[in-house]
Amino acid sequence: MKKITLLLLVFAFCKVTAQKTTTEEITSEILKENRLVTIKLPPSYERNKDKKYPLLVLLDGDYLFDPFAGVISYTSYWDDLPEVLIVGISQTERDIDCESDPEAGLPFEKGEKFFDFIGQEVVPMMEKKYRISPFKIIAGHDVTAGFANFFLYKDNPLFNAYIILSPELPTEMETRIPARFSAVDKPIFYYLATADGDVGRLKNKIKVLNDNIKAVANTTFRYQFDEFMGESHYSLVPNAIPSALYHIFSSYQPITSAEFQKLADKPSGYVQYLKDKYEMIERDLGVKMTVRLNDFKAIEAAIFKNSAFEEFRDLAEVAKKNYPKTILGEYYEALFYEKTGNIKKAVKIYTNSYNFEEIGGITKDFMLEKAEILKSEM
């Protein structure tokens, strides 16, 4: 039932957002042929002219595009994961596209050209034509998943994140990939999946790859491995996609209940935690975003719980930076003065807040009521 529900969500959201999807033909100088790519723009792309979006490059775009697009549409709708710009590459001859030398274990002939086609034509075209952030993801399934790993062989990998679904691993890849993780000096997100019903010859090498990766001491890469019980080589894909995306974009999510409990157990540092969280989102994911109102509320609750009222001043600065026209910054500044004993100053700020826009349930009437209550206590 869980799998059926997920698939229904995927295809329902794909249908709703179909108008934002286009198919283009790329005339490739490298391949000496035309190739079709399918592009899906995020819902906010046209109305938010300054925003840049992570890029997801899908190999096997013929059948991976809709499942990925559906999950991303659903999760970004709830702001659980960020909006992503997707390009799916059509591969009617995937084995030829992903050809590798059986001895050297490297892209070979058409495979070498297809590798360059992705890095020198598809990605540059997307960067030139669309607003792309520095954060790039590549995903593939079986032969294309193994092929996607070749980008990690470069000293400066083109992609920041890899979604590797039941890969068919070329020669020595199960040892070469962990060796690359030992040497890489920039954050890399890596997701690997198999299933108990996966193809035996693939699963055996995947298990070796997983064991070798887990032995790597380098902390600059972030790794997750899933083995799905009761699934096959094909049915693991719709289960793995949300798991992979939540792994890669884990820092993007709003402050969770578990996260709040850990934070609230600390005696101080709540506002700095909020700043660090959003700085990490921008640094690691290339997503610059306004601090969520719910995250402000979580920090406010932590401050009240521990009577760390001095931090309201810092929270007010963050609020004024993120919502400069609203009443939010005035609210936290007034709280700072109220809770630290400067009632006269607090009353003045509460009273003068009528010049700002209301936000998140904080109304002008609420602020004036706060001022009147404090006046009666003076």
SULDA-V758024 format. One record per run of one state. SS is the DSSP state (@ for helix, = for strand, . for the rest). FROM is the first residue (numbers start at 0). LEN is the number of residues. Records with the same first field share a line. If there is no record, write none. Layout:
SS = FROM-LEN, FROM-LEN
This chain:
. = 0-1, 16-1, 28-4, 40-12, 58-2, 77-6, 89-4, 97-2, 100-6, 107-2, 129-2, 141-1, 153-7, 165-7, 183-4, 197-2, 214-6, 232-3, 248-1, 252-4, 264-5, 285-7, 305-5, 322-3, 326-1, 339-3, 355-1, 357-1, 359-2, 362-1, 377-1
@ = 1-15, 17-3, 60-17, 93-4, 109-20, 142-11, 172-11, 199-15, 235-13, 249-3, 256-8, 269-16, 292-13, 310-12, 327-12, 342-13, 363-14
= = 20-8, 32-8, 52-6, 83-6, 99-1, 106-1, 131-10, 160-5, 187-10, 220-12, 325-1, 356-1, 358-1, 361-1
